[in-house]
Amino acid sequence: MKRAVPSWVADAVFYQIFPDRFRKGGKGWSTDPLAPADRVPCGGDLAGVHEALPYLVDLGINAIYFTPIFHADSYHKYDTLDYYAIDPAFGTNDEFRELVAAFHEAGIRVVLDGVFNHCSDKHPYFLDVLDKGQDSQYWDWFTIRGDAVTLDPVPNYARWAGVRAMPEWNHEHPAVTEYLLDVVRHWIEEYDIDGWRLDTTEYLPPDFVRAIYQTAHGCSPDIYVLGEVMGLGTPWFRHQAVDGVMHYKFWEGLTTFLAKEHWDAETFWQSMYAHWYSYPEDANFGSYTLLSSHDRPRFLTECKNEMDRLRLGLAFQFGFPGPPAIYYGDEIGLQGGEDPDNRRCFPWDEKHWNHELLKEVRQLVRLRIQENALRRGTVRKFHTEGRFLIIERADESVSFLVAINAEREMARRFALPAGSWENALTLEAKRGDQEIPALSYAIYRKRIESASS
């Protein structure tokens, strides 16, 4: 099966939800949502997500990516106990079915996190191995070095990143792949989800990842398969294994340019250019672009809480190809350092929100969704100078210039090409010389008149 990215992906604006920390249904948090986060469960659930649906609709997003929601031991749920059950702390399977239906009615797609590299050491199949040893029917489902499982001082079974609580599945055993592929089918066919994000893709055998892709697309060609790939995604695309990757190379470049301020604009653009031409074109338009995630410090915190630099990052993200993703809370100025601090509770008391930032994010989301050129148009460098960058996005009817001035003290000037331009956010007419103040951006739009008009 050849890769074929679902057509809706290029038009998506994602919102990532970490369920335990997003919203607690029916009541507020029992902990201070602004305090640095720890690893204690906070009580967020599916009922809370359902309550937040009007907020998400108002934000304008049209796709949700949930971190794991299946029954697991931890607050983060990356240690699965039961792949067929919603974690009781989050709700029930019926609640999830109702939530997916509500999202779909609102025009919002739903992507789940598939943790198929490993499970919990309390998963019933692993417990059976601990209890029965080689007499267990599941002995070959795991990779155990020796004739019996040893736990101390160092476990003798394969485990993710050496974590004893996360034994790895043996994907060379056919029964394992059959079991996990049935999970892939189950949530598509029974709950109507729209995609899978594959956790720790780089740890998985490439043929198994491709089998997931074929299984998902066999259910429907509209299913999105997204790989969590920290390095280059090129081998996964060549293997026909994923539609897109979580674009951590995009994140690295933007962080180096804007948060760490190590690069000038040309160096940054060359980094973006190199990765653009390393991927198939449809993969560029199908790869999830991010500023923050549950695995990285929040971009605002990386920028030392300088809001202007976050705004520049958002402007570039929403102006560049690939579905942009908002990590819950970034749109209201939520902070957070390394894991687990990047998983703070969303503060639903609006006095803690940066309302100007939220308004700006809504504008960027709406502009992106309204304009085909920003979602599917060509991209090229228009101008670089120092830490000043302008990129052009265009289709047959509209041209955009996204001008980003990352200089700390210096305004930058440039001349708009001939034609009737406007500021795409304020709708103010523009022509001729333009000045972009330090740590500011502007998005210019020009309608292209057809030869017949």
DODREN-969857 format. One line per 5 residues: number of its first residue (from 1); for each residue z, x, y of C-alpha. Coordinates in steps of 0.5 Angstrom, whole numbers, plus 500, padded with zeros to 3 digits. Layout:
BEGIN
NUM	Z,X,Y; ...
% end
This chain:
BEGIN
1	500,500,500; 498,503,507; 503,502,513; 501,496,517; 507,496,523
6	508,488,524; 505,486,531; 511,483,534; 515,490,534; 511,493,540
11	513,487,544; 520,488,542; 526,489,546; 532,491,541; 540,490,542
16	544,493,537; 550,490,535; 556,494,532; 560,487,529; 567,489,529
21	567,491,536; 562,486,540; 566,480,540; 571,476,537; 570,469,536
26	574,464,539; 579,469,542; 579,475,546; 581,482,543; 588,484,542
31	587,491,544; 585,494,551; 577,494,550; 577,499,556; 581,504,552
36	578,510,548; 576,507,541; 579,509,534; 578,507,527; 582,501,526
41	579,494,525; 578,490,532; 576,483,529; 569,482,532; 565,477,527
46	559,473,527; 562,467,530; 563,472,536; 556,474,536; 554,466,535
51	558,465,542; 555,471,545; 548,468,544; 547,465,551; 549,472,554
56	543,475,550; 538,470,551; 540,471,559; 539,478,558; 532,477,555
61	532,481,549; 528,479,543; 531,483,537; 537,484,534; 539,490,530
66	546,489,526; 550,495,524; 552,494,516; 555,487,515; 556,487,508
71	563,487,504; 566,494,505; 572,497,506; 572,500,513; 571,497,520
76	564,500,520; 562,498,513; 558,504,511; 561,504,505; 559,498,501
81	563,494,496; 558,488,495; 551,488,498; 550,480,497; 556,478,501
86	558,478,508; 564,482,509; 570,477,510; 572,480,516; 566,478,519
91	565,471,516; 561,468,510; 554,468,508; 553,461,510; 555,463,517
96	550,468,517; 544,464,515; 546,459,521; 546,465,526; 539,467,523
101	537,460,524; 540,460,531; 537,467,533; 530,465,531; 530,458,535
106	532,463,541; 526,467,539; 530,473,537; 528,477,531; 534,480,526
111	534,487,523; 540,489,518; 542,496,516; 541,498,509; 546,503,506
116	542,505,500; 544,512,499; 551,511,497; 556,506,496; 564,505,497
121	568,509,491; 571,502,490; 565,499,489; 566,495,482; 560,500,478
126	564,506,481; 570,503,479; 568,502,472; 565,509,471; 572,511,473
131	575,507,468; 571,508,462; 568,515,463; 561,516,460; 562,509,456
136	561,505,462; 554,502,463; 554,505,470; 555,512,468; 548,514,470
141	548,510,476; 551,516,479; 551,524,479; 557,527,476; 557,534,474
146	561,534,468; 563,530,462; 569,526,466; 570,524,473; 574,529,477
151	577,527,484; 582,533,485; 582,538,488; 574,537,490; 571,531,487
156	565,533,482; 560,527,484; 555,527,489; 557,524,495; 554,523,502
161	556,529,507; 562,531,502; 566,524,503; 569,522,497; 569,515,499
166	562,515,499; 559,516,492; 551,517,492; 547,513,488; 543,516,483
171	536,514,485; 532,517,479; 535,512,474; 531,506,474; 536,501,474
176	539,503,481; 533,502,484; 531,496,481; 538,493,484; 537,496,491
181	530,493,491; 533,486,489; 538,487,495; 532,488,500; 528,482,497
186	534,478,497; 536,478,504; 529,477,506; 527,471,502; 534,468,502
191	536,469,509; 530,470,513; 531,477,516; 526,480,520; 527,487,518
196	531,493,515; 534,499,518; 535,504,513; 541,508,514; 541,516,512
201	533,516,511; 533,523,510; 538,523,504; 534,518,500; 528,520,496
206	521,519,499; 518,515,493; 524,510,494; 524,509,501; 516,508,500
211	518,503,494; 523,499,499; 517,499,504; 513,496,499; 518,491,497
216	519,489,504; 512,488,506; 511,485,499; 515,479,501; 512,479,508
221	507,483,512; 512,481,518; 518,485,515; 520,491,520; 522,498,516
226	525,502,521; 528,509,518; 534,513,521; 531,520,522; 534,525,526
231	528,530,525; 521,529,526; 518,522,523; 511,525,521; 513,526,513
236	515,519,513; 509,516,516; 504,520,512; 508,518,506; 507,511,508
241	514,510,507; 516,507,514; 514,503,520; 517,507,525; 523,511,526
246	530,511,530; 527,516,536; 532,521,536; 527,526,538; 526,521,544
251	533,521,545; 534,529,545; 529,530,550; 532,525,555; 539,527,554
256	536,534,555; 533,532,562; 537,527,565; 544,528,562; 544,536,561
261	539,537,567; 537,543,563; 529,542,563; 524,540,569; 520,534,569
266	514,538,566; 518,541,560; 521,534,559; 514,531,559; 511,537,554
271	517,535,549; 515,527,549; 507,529,549; 508,534,543; 512,528,539
276	507,523,541; 501,527,538; 505,528,532; 506,521,530; 500,516,528
281	499,511,534; 502,505,531; 508,509,529; 509,511,537; 509,503,538
286	513,502,532; 519,507,533; 525,505,536; 527,508,543; 534,509,544
291	539,512,550; 546,511,546; 548,509,539; 554,508,534; 552,515,532
296	552,519,539; 556,519,545; 554,513,550; 548,516,555; 553,514,561
301	558,518,558; 553,524,557; 551,523,564; 559,524,566; 559,517,569
306	554,518,574; 550,511,574; 544,513,577; 542,518,572; 543,512,567
311	539,508,571; 533,513,571; 534,514,563; 533,506,563; 527,506,567
316	523,511,563; 526,508,556; 523,501,559; 516,505,561; 515,509,555
321	511,506,549; 516,504,543; 521,498,543; 527,500,547; 534,499,545
326	540,497,548; 546,499,545; 551,493,546; 555,494,553; 550,500,556
331	548,494,560; 554,493,563; 556,500,564; 561,501,558; 563,508,556
336	564,512,550; 564,519,547; 564,522,540; 565,517,534; 569,513,534
341	570,513,542; 562,510,542; 564,504,539; 569,501,544; 570,493,544
346	565,490,549; 570,487,555; 568,480,556; 572,479,562; 567,480,567
351	571,484,572; 570,490,568; 562,489,568; 558,493,573; 554,487,575
356	548,491,579; 547,495,573; 546,488,569; 542,485,574; 537,491,574
361	537,491,566; 535,484,566; 529,486,571; 527,491,566; 527,487,560
366	523,481,563; 518,486,566; 517,489,559; 516,483,556; 512,480,561
371	507,486,562; 502,488,556; 501,494,559; 508,497,558; 509,494,551
376	502,496,548; 498,500,554; 496,507,554; 501,513,557; 499,519,560
381	502,524,565; 500,522,572; 504,528,576; 510,533,575; 513,537,580
386	520,540,580; 525,535,577; 520,529,579; 516,525,574; 511,520,574
391	507,517,568; 502,512,568; 501,506,563; 495,502,563; 491,496,560
396	484,493,562; 488,489,567; 494,492,570; 496,499,571; 503,502,572
401	506,508,575; 513,509,573; 516,515,578; 523,518,576; 526,523,581
406	531,527,578; 532,531,583; 540,531,586; 539,532,593; 531,532,594
411	527,526,596; 520,527,593; 513,524,596; 507,522,593; 500,518,595
416	499,512,591; 491,512,589; 487,507,592; 488,499,591; 493,494,592
421	499,496,589; 506,493,589; 513,495,587; 514,491,580; 521,489,581
426	521,487,588; 514,485,589; 514,489,596; 506,491,597; 505,498,597
431	500,503,599; 499,510,601; 504,515,601; 511,514,598; 518,517,598
436	522,517,592; 530,518,594; 534,523,590; 536,520,583; 532,514,584
441	526,511,581; 520,506,583; 515,502,578; 509,501,582; 504,495,579
446	496,494,581; 492,489,578; 485,491,576; 479,487,578; 474,486,573
451	467,488,574; 465,480,574; 470,478,579
% end
